[in-house]
């Protein structure tokens, strides 16, 4: 379906046929643009950026490239095409027609889920707003901005749903999405990970690999929702989310490649690698431990009555629900490893519906491993005796059965004293962060890279790496 670019708000939802909704969104739009100018990418509003914009939601039209100033980017509302025959794919309402309006009994739950998802989108833009000042290349600067504008569009997607289907409550929630700010002491973002500072590019690549991958799984679960407008919105958002994870995976791979080049010259001593201006592999591992475990908590508690209710009512399903044979999950159980009173681990069988968060989390962990295998392949080919590893999902948890348990990265319980003595071996220290930050110097010559990262294998949309992806003013 083609997107209407003649209107003030580009859309494919026939916004012009609903003047009340159109006026409400046009009232919200200036506040969004003001937020972008104040808390979006710092100092780059006048720069021409080679960005991708959707012109339709089919395979041919979702990616059209061109030079644009970010404040002029055509944010709008894009839903995947409606399937008139779509039915609910799971839970107690299985097989019934999908909802085109919000059932009254599920109104507050759906609104809360949409607000929580919507809150993550501007939060990540705020977290990343200063990164452009230390971009390692114009290629990376452009990728940062592509991620940012798409997060902005994903915010628009959730705001549309709030305005279109939740009346006055929805409009007020949409206003609040611009009033909370990442890291704000008084009005922080809803989820803890989205209040963490991202002041260096190693954190950015970890965030886009691990935290945006959580976003992928949240969107995939909402794309199964019986509420059809939400499902169609998330279905299209997933198309754009893939690029964010690509930025993370290839960014980390390029850091590793550069580190391996330096190690070939100076040896494998981490301090020697640092003195040569590269990020040593143990430091990279500590950052990985931090961002992976932060992202794990975003899935919620491993045993959850809310998750069971969401599934039963058709509100939020398992990602790729069609892969499962049993879409009711009434008589199934899930084997869950839990801490026992003696400081060890026990295995309990819990009702499958109550374990839906854990089902999704384990699928996420398996997906994260794919990039780790690729990174380790680079290291092995270089003849270096080191493996990066995902820590145990029990490590450094703050939500669920393993919250506040003293577990090492291998998953082994230990005393609080022993854990505190070792935490600097496992998580980034202030010295680590200061060192990584010391490497962050902006490189603006087309095709050139900072000394701590290797060039990409190819440019964007068949353009060379040397292309001037951002024209700075």
Buried (B, 14 or more C-beta within 10 A) or exposed (E): BEBBEEEEBBBBBEBBEBEEBBEBBEEBBEBBBEBBEEBBBEEBBEBBBBBBBBBBBEEEBBBBEEEBBBEEBBBBBBBBEBEEEBEBBBBEBBEEEBBEEBBEEBBEBBBEBBBBBBBBBBBBBBBBBBBBBBBBBBBBBBBBBBBBBBBBBBBBBBBBBBBBBBEEEBBEBBBBBBEBBBEEEEEBBBBEBBBBEBBBBBBBBBBBBBBBBBBBBBBBBBBBBBBBBBBBBBBBBBBBBEBBBBBBBBBBBBBBBBBBEBBEEBEBEBEBBBEBEBBBBEBBBBBBBBBBBBBBBBBBBBBBEBBBBBBBBBBBBBBEBEEBEEBBBEEEBBEBBBBEEEEEBEEBEBBBBBBBBBBBBBBBBEBBEEBBEBBBEBBEEBEBEBEBBBBBBBBBBEBBBBEEBBBBBEBEBBEEEEBEEBBEEBBBEEEBBEBBBEBBEBBEEBBBBBEBBBBBEEBBEEBEBBBBBBBBE
